[in-house]
Amino acid sequence: MFSHQPWYHGNITRSTAEDLLSKAGKDGSFLLRDSESIQGAYALCVLFQNCVYTYRILPNEDKKLSVQASEGVPIRFFSVLPDLVEAYYKENMGLVTHLQYAVQKEEEPEEEPEPLSLPPQLPPRNIASNESKDSHSDSSRGTDRGMELARPCITDTYIQRLQQIDITNLPEDHQKFIQEYFRSSICLDAEQVQNGNPTLPHFKKLTQSICKNLNSEIARTLPSLEALQKVLDQPMSPGGGRLRSQLSGDANQSVAFKLEQLTKLIYSIEDKTKNAVFESVGYDGGHRRSLIPPVTFEVKSDSLGISNKMYLKVDVEGGKVYFKKSKDGPEDKYFVHNKILQLVKSQKMHNRLVLVVETEKEKTQRKDFVFDDTKKREGFCQLLQQMKNKHSGKPEPDMITIFVGTWNMGNANPPQNITSWFQSRGQGKTHDDTANQIPHDIYVIGTQEDPLGEKEWIETVRGALRDITNISFKQIATQTLWSIRIVVLAKPEHENRFSHVFCDSVKTGIANALGNKGAVGVSFMFNRTSFGFVNSHLTSGSEKKLRRNQNYVSILRFLNLGDKKLNPFDITHRFTHLFWLGDLNYRVDLPSQEAENIVMKIKQQQYQELLVRDQLNMEREEEKVFLDYVEEEITFAPTYRFERDTREKYAYTKAKATGTKYNLPSWCDRVLRKSYPMAHVVCNSYGCTNDIMTSDHSPVFATFDVGVTSQFVSKNDLSKDAQGAIKIMNCVAVLLTKSKTKFFIEYHSSCLEKFVKSPEGENQENTEGSIKVRFNGQVELTPIIADPEYLLDQHILICIKSTDCDESYGEGCVALRSAESSYTEFCIKLTHHGEHTGRLTGGIQLPKSDGKQTEKLYDFIKVGDDPGAGKGKSGDITKMFSAVLATDISNPSYMGVGYKSNNQVDRGPGSIMSPRTGPSSKDMTHGNLSPKKTSYDHTTCSPTTKTSNPIPEDGQPPEMFDNPLYGSMTGSRGNKDHLPSPDAHFAFPKTDLDVDRQPPVPTPRIRSFTCSETKPHSAIATNTISSGLQPQNITKKPVVPSRSEGGMIGPNRPPVPMKSRPGQPQELQPKPRDYRDSAELPSKIRQQNRTGQPKDGMLFYSFFKSLVGKDVVVELKNDLSICGTLHSVDQYLNIKLTDISVTDPEKYPHMLSVKNCFIRGSVVRYVQLPADEVDTQLLQDAARKEAMQQKQ
């Protein structure tokens, strides 16, 4: 129509239009684009005095076009846009200035069509044929010229293929049918297609001839199966006869259809038989739940400080966890599922777990276990989570597990066995074998270059899941665009929990018209929680990064999913949880000559060095795509481009007519997600398979625990309706725009009956290229249900719109949970069509809550370094967890939320403005939580993850000095001159973050015996765990002695021994600070032995003596750690270490690395052997025993 007009730019975004006009820079510059708010309308954008003015062009009922200009100007109507534009070149037409300079479209480089994978064209071969077929009449040869050209091409290709296949073992009549079809009948089918008949009649005739016996066999077998089904039907199904007539009565039905119906009938019979058997033995199988066999874990437990090997047997079906001393021992000691109150994962030791169980008289007890590795611990947690799920007794779940998989199948049929994909087995963050049989609630499978038919692929997936879980999963939705497909399957018991299912697709191929590239999507409601899934196949080619970015924006804008009432919002804000998967085709951005070097780094598993050059990571870092999405850390090898049938070799070169093309090994296949702020989601696995090799891509998997909500039922008195409103006030928006217009806010939420508009805001001056809008007053939102517990799970979607064209300038989301305790200030990022467009600050207040909140299943697992290190204490569970890290929040997605001292929310992700999420940032999940950074910034770490002091400037090892071990364990005992606070040696600078900050609750050291100094500690910050390649920044924390350690504190405890020296203790004179200043005592003067005091060093001497010749880690004062072989120890505990070394010198560049040196530590905090050969509790027991002997 008018697309050739230079001023018409189609469906470009508002921000793109502003950029084009700004580049033009002349008053009167203009362009037209499609309206973002009204379909069929247009927007006229005009530049004047460096501001962009936008006018809507609306069609009326007669499809006449008019401009919404200034009031008082007569409205003129136009039939076509060119006439309208021509008229507004005149002055005084109601615009801010008349149109003068048309801004033309930027020419996009034409996209090269990707070569199709067609079979090679072979020269014609002479095939023997009957003489009669050569004697056709002239009339029989009178076909279209196109058919004459096409016939040799098709027939020769397939005859050549047929000659390469050995068909001598086939029946003679079948050989004849096949040869006849490819010699001539295939061309007749092609002619039928050209004439508009796509049914391939000759091919149907071929299959009917080959399957003649199969048809008779189906007719003979089907009545037997139907009779069996009738027997199993309770009550008898009245539709049995109908089914028979459908399957066998119609002779025109294809063999494929009959086989498909026959297969469904067999599956149905199998389901009914198993249900009948389960019911006969009293098994409450429900909807064919899978039977998860009992699993036994070998662990080490701390009982009174002594490490013992034991076994934990998890019976998911029975709802019990057995504690056994031997693998085949009696199962007399167990805890039922409802007596297991909490699982606490250690942040420091990723294989350590604490179980909080309920004992008699409603007391709680903590049981500390160390697993063989992290995967075993995670498998144990998943099994217990599944056990809680099965036996919770809740009518509706509040947490489900989701499997998300993506695979570019490379136009090749899948192998027979693809179960490893659905079991998350292979490389990367994978599931432990003990959790492989746990079925997920929902499976979302995205494929690209999928050669199978839709039904065939779905049955392949369902069959694989049936083999693993013994469950016939229900198909919820499927959508296909050419060879791009997404399938959603779910457990049968969830079938009625799905609603509002929508599917859509977007083409992004050549000219956005072909579906060889693009996306398919599915959205649905699971009870009251909305989900969206997008499977995309973006433009290929390392050099086409910008085209991929455009593909992403097109999909974001035009994929029509979710609630249609949320029209101002794109799909990034329409769902509680959005998952984006597929072959995104972003490559490792390195020169082609680096190919061999890349392969070498992959073999050495140096993935991080390549991921920093990953195009998707770099584009996300620059906020060009996937703004605020989260991707789990990649710990698996690139998934593309392999040689087929092997995973040992990358095929990174491809011969083309234009030369050799390089496809460097890359992470093309990805899974990302974006959730509403403070919504619970945890990634449990992210990796790829290594045994599915039919494609040049490896399948990628990711699994998630996701919190869901259901229909709310209040615990309060129904006769007393809760009253109250959501109050939003003091809103100020900063918008990154040059538009000259007024703005208002729209508030949308599922907890509101309808969206609410705010009054018009007041524009204020701001920096160049942005505008500040202040919305005075207070907006009250009346929720459908005013119960505060209901509101805590709700979110408010915010959209800032312009008054002139009703278009959105930025959208964001506020979690009402952030205002749980009191009035809370928020600061959220605003985005529009995937771009960062500004920020919004304000305050929010909810009705006050007096009742106790319902516990969620996902609160069952916490993350934190628990106190006590395995000391079984009874008491209030709230006190028991008072020492969990300050950053330990039951919902890992809340980790960015911090509260200021005045109960205001500090900046964090989601409903709080957070720092930009880097592409390599980890998910804030149970396995990789990152506490907040502290004001301390140590840059070196020891092998025991404690901070280490640098090597002295002279490079020499420190001299021997005394090591008094009996430091006071209380704050009031001992001589302060002898054990000064380490803070006296280190003048750590304070940052702004320390002001008014309450110190986090300290936690004791794990498996350690501590002799703490007498000087009280100052405010201590929490640890910081590094997520990158840099060393960890860890600060010291005060230590609270456990109960067993408390037995050593008392009047009978011997005083601190010191070597005898004449005179009184004197302080050393100040001297230049070096390594020894931070490691040795300021005073070496010893007190004389008191009467009855044991000889110096006798305490613990025998224990240290037993460690001679073994590898130890000695932690000295000020958290300096030294590892080496204990060579000898004297009665004063002056220890000699040999073979001092560092296992990873690059990770700890400042660690001591010297040979055969003498070291005397000031305070030895603990000695720990590799693989927990000796528990440090033994040291305490030995100390107590020797103290008692010396006293006697």
C-alpha positions, 0 to 999 in steps of 0.5 A, a space after each residue: 500500500 504505502 510501505 514504499 513511502 520513505 517516511 513510513 517505518 512500520 512497526 518500529 518501537 517508540 524509542 527507535 523512532 526517537 533515536 532516528 529523529 534525534 539523529 536527524 536533528 532538524 526541527 520539522 523532521 518526522 516519520 510515521 510508525 504503527 501505533 503500539 496501543 491501537 491496532 490499525 492506527 498510526 503514530 506521527 512523530 515530529 521533532 521540535 526543539 530537540 523534543 519529540 511530539 507524537 500524534 495519533 492517526 486514527 481510522 473511523 468507521 469508514 476507514 478514513 484517517 484523521 490526526 489527533 492534533 491541538 484543540 480548536 483545529 478542525 478535524 480533516 479526514 483522508 483516504 490514504 496516508 500519503 494525502 494526510 502527510 502532504 496536507 500537514 506539510 502546510 503550516 497551522 495545521 494543529 501540530 507543534 510545527 509543520 512537517 518538513 523533513 521526512 526521516 527515511 528508513 535505514 536500509 537493512 542488509 538482505 539476509 542470505 537464505 540458509 541452504 536447505 538440506 536437500 539430497 545431492 542431485 545425481 546424474 540419471 541412471 538407466 533403469 530397466 523397464 518394460 517395453 510396453 512403458 516405452 510405447 506411450 502414445 503422444 497424448 500420454 506424453 502431453 504433460 506440463 513442461 514443469 512435470 517433464 522437468 521435475 520427473 527425472 529429478 525426483 525419480 532419479 534421486 530416489 531410484 539411486 537411493 533405492 539401489 544403495 539399499 539391500 532389499 533382497 530380503 523383502 518379499 518379491 511383491 513388496 520389491 515390485 511395489 516399491 520399485 514401481 512407485 519410485 519409477 513412475 507413481 511418485 511423479 503422478 503424485 507430484 502432478 496431483 499436488 500441482 493440481 491441488 490434491 495433496 493426498 498422495 493417492 499412489 503412495 496410499 495405494 503403495 502402503 495399503 499393498 504392503 500392509 495388506 497382511 497387517 490390515 488383516 492382522 489388526 482386524 483379527 487382533 482388535 476384537 480381543 483387545 476390545 474385549 479385554 478393555 471391556 472387562 477392565 472397565 468399571 463400570 463397563 464402557 458403553 462406547 466399546 462397540 463404537 470404538 470397534 466400528 471406528 477402528 475396523 469398520 471404515 475401509 478408507 482409514 489409513 494404516 497409520 491411523 489404525 495403528 495410532 488408535 491401536 496403540 492408544 487402546 493398548 496404553 489404555 488397557 495397560 493403565 487400567 490393568 495397573 490401576 486394578 492391580 494397585 487397588 487390589 493390594 491396597 496401594 493408593 496410587 491415585 493417578 498412577 503415581 510412580 513408585 519411588 524405591 527406597 534409597 540409602 545414603 552413606 553419611 558421617 554424623 556428628 554425635 557429641 563431637 565424634 564422627 561416625 559413619 551411618 546410613 540414612 534410608 529414605 522411603 518416599 512412599 512410606 513417608 519415613 527416614 530411617 537412621 541405621 548404624 550399618 547398611 543392613 542394620 535394623 530399621 528400628 529408629 526412624 522419623 516420620 515425614 511430619 516430624 522432620 521440620 527443616 533441612 538446613 544446607 551449609 553454605 560453607 560445606 556444600 556436602 553438609 546438611 542439618 536435619 531439624 526433627 521433632 522429638 518427644 514433648 514437642 522438642 526439637 533436635 538437630 542432626 548434622 550429616 556430611 554426605 560424600 559430595 554435593 550431588 548426594 546431598 541434593 539428591 537426599 533433599 529432593 527425595 525428602 521434598 518429594 516425600 513432604 509433597 506426597 504426604 503433606 495432606 494439602 488439597 492443592 500443591 504450593 510447589 511444583 517441579 518443572 523440567 525444561 529441555 531444548 534440543 536442535 535435532 539436526 533434522 535427524 531421527 532421535 535414538 532409541 533411548 533419550 531417557 538421560 535427557 529427562 533424568 538430567 544426566 550428563 555434564 554440568 549441574 546434574 541430578 544425583 542418580 538417587 533422584 533420577 526416578 522422581 517425576 517432575 510435575 510438568 515437562 516442557 520440551 522444545 525442539 528445533 529442526 525436528 523431522 518427526 510429525 507432531 504425534 510421533 514426537 509426542 508419543 516418543 517423549 511420553 514413552 521415554 517418560 513412561 519408562 522412567 516414571 511409570 506414568 502416562 503423562 497428559 498432553 497439555 499443549 503443543 505448538 509447531 512452526 515448521 520444524 520448531 516445536 514446543 510440547 507441554 506434558 503434565 502428571 495426570 493428577 494436575 490435568 484439572 489444574 490447568 486453565 487459560 491455555 494459549 499457543 502462538 508462534 512468530 516467524 523471524 525468517 527471511 523478511 520475517 515471513 518464513 518460519 524456518 526461524 522464529 518462536 513458538 510459545 505456550 502459556 497457561 494458568 496452574 491454579 492461580 499462578 501464570 506460566 509462559 514458555 517460549 521456544 525459539 530458533 534464532 538466526 544462525 551465523 557468528 556474524 549475525 548477532 544484531 539480527 539475533 537481537 532483532 529476532 528477540 525483540 520481534 518475538 517479545 513484541 508479537 508473541 501473543 500469549 497470556 492474559 489479553 487484559 494485560 495489553 500494555 505489557 509484553 510477555 516479560 511482565 504477563 507471567 509469574 514465571 517465564 521460561 525462554 529456551 531454544 537454539 538461540 544461536 549466540 556464538 563464542 566471539 573469537 577469531 576462527 584461527 582460535 578454533 584449536 585453542 578453543 577445543 583445548 580449553 574445552 578439554 581442560 574444562 576452562 569454560 569461564 575463559 570462553 564464556 566471557 566471550 559468549 555473545 549472549 553474555 556480552 549482549 545481556 551485559 550491555 542490556 541489549 537482550 534478555 534484560 533482567 533474565 536469569 541463567 544458571 551458571 554454565 558448567 558444561 561444554 559447548 553444545 554445538 557443533 559436534 560430529 554426529 554419532 560422537 561427542 568427542 570431536 567438534 566439527 567447526 569447519 563447513 565447506 561452502 561454495 564461497 569458501 570454508 565457514 567456521 562454526 566455533 564450538 558455542 553454547 547455542 542451546 540455552 534456558 533462561 527465565 524471568 519471574 516476578 520479584 520475590 516469587 519462589 524459583 530454584 534451579 536444581 540442574 542445568 546441563 547437557 547430555 553426552 550420550 545422545 549423538 544423532 544431531 550436531 547439537 547436544 540436548 540441554 536440560 534444566 529443572 526448577 522448583 517453583 512456588 505456586 498459589 491456589 484459590 485462597 481460603 482465609 483462616 480468619 472469621 468469615 463473619 468479619 470481612 477484612 477491610 483495607 486497601 493497598 496504598 501507593 504514594 509518593 511516586 516519582 518516575 524518571 523516563 529515558 525519553 525526549 517525548 514532550 507529553 504528560 503521563 499517568 500510571 496504570 495499576 494492574 493486578 489479578 487481585 484487583 477487579 479492574 485496573 486503576 489509573 492515577 492522576 496526571 503527573 507533573 513533569 519536572 526538569 531533568 538531565 538531557 535525554 530524560 524527564 522526571 515525573 512526580 505523581 503527587 497524592 496517594 492511590 488506593 487500590 481495593 483488592 478483591 480479598 483484603 486478607 493480608 496473607 492473600 495479598 503477600 502472594 500478589 504483585 502489582 504491575 505498573 505501566 506509565 503511559 502518555 496522555 497524548 497517544 496512550 502508549 506505554 513508556 515503561 512497565 515494572 512490577 512490585 511485590 506486595 510481600 516487600 511491604 509485609 511488615 510496614 510502610 516500605 519504599 520501593 525502586 523498580 526498573 522500568 522496561 518497554 519491549 525489552 529495553 531499559 526505559 527508566 525507574 520508578 520510586 515510591 512507597 507502598 503500605 498494606 493492611 496490617 496482618 495479625 494472624 500467622 502465615 501458612 507455611 509453604 512447602 518450599 520453606 522446608 529447605 533453608 540455606 545457611 551455616 547453622 550454629 552448633 555444628 551438630 550439637 544436639 540441643 533441644 528447644 525452640 526452633 526459632 532460637 535454634 535458627 537465630 544464628 543462620 546467616 543474615 542473608 538466609 531467607 527461606 525463599 532464595 528468590 528473596 536474596 536481593 531484598 534487604 531491609 534498612 534499619 528503619 524497616 524500609 527496603 534496601 535496593 535489591 532485585 525484583 521489586 527493589 531496584 537491583 544492580 544489573 544482573 551480569 550474564 555470568 551471575 548465578 541463580 540465587 538458589 539453595 546451591 549458590 546463594 551469595 550473601 551481601 558484600 561486607 565492608 571488609 575486603 580481604 583478597 586472599 584465602 586459605 585452603 580452609 576458606 579463611 582469609 590469609 595474610 600476605 607473605 612478608 616483604 622480605 620473603 622469609 618465613 616467620 621466626 618461631 614464637 610461642 604458642 600458648 593454647 589456653 586462651 580464655 573462652 569468655 569475654 571476662 577471663 584471661 590477661 588482655 595484654 597477652 591476647 589482644 583483639 586482632 582488630 587492633 592490628 588491622 585498621 579496616 576502613 569502614 564503608 557507607 554500608 556500615 552506617 546504622 547497620 545491625 551486625 548479623 548474628 554470628 555463627 560458630 565455626 564448623 568442626 572447630 575448637 576455638 580459643 577466643 581472645 578476651 577482647 570483645 569483637 566489634 560489629 562483624 559482617 557476613 562472609 562473601 562467597 565469590 561467584 567468579 574466578 576471583 578469590 573469595 572475600 571472607 571476613 572473620 566472625 566471633 565464635 560462640 562455643 558449643 555445649 561440649 566446648 562449654 564444659 571446658 569453661 569453668 573454674 577448674 580450667 587451667 589458666 593460660 600458660 606462659 614461659 617463665 621470664 623475669 620481670 613483668 609483661 611489657 608491651 613491645 615498642 611499635 615497629 613497622 608492620 609486617 607479617 609477624 605483626 599480624 601473626 605473633 603475640 605482642 608480648 612474649 613474656 610468660 607468667 610463672 607456673 601456678 601451683 598445681 598447674 600442669 607443665 606448659 603444653 601438656 594439655 593437648 600434647 598427646 593429641 597433637 603427638 598422634 598427628 605427627 606425620 599427617 597432613 594438617 591445616 593449622 589456623 593461626 590467629 587473625 585467620 591465617 591458615 597454613 597447611 603442611 605435614 606435622 613433623 614434630 611438636 614439643 611440650 609447649 606446642 611449638 609445632 614444626 611443619 614440613 612440605 608446606 604447600 598450597 594446592 592451588 597457588 593461582 587461587 591463593 596467590 598470597 599463600 605461603 609457599 616455602 619448604 621445611 620451615 619452623 612456624 609457631 602460631 599464636 593461637 591454634 584454633 583447630 587441626 583438621 585432617 583430610 577426609 575428616 580422618 579425625 574429628 576436632 571434637 576429639 581434641 576437646 575430649 582429650 583436653 577435658 580428660 587430660 585436664 581432669 587427670 592433671 587436677 587429680 
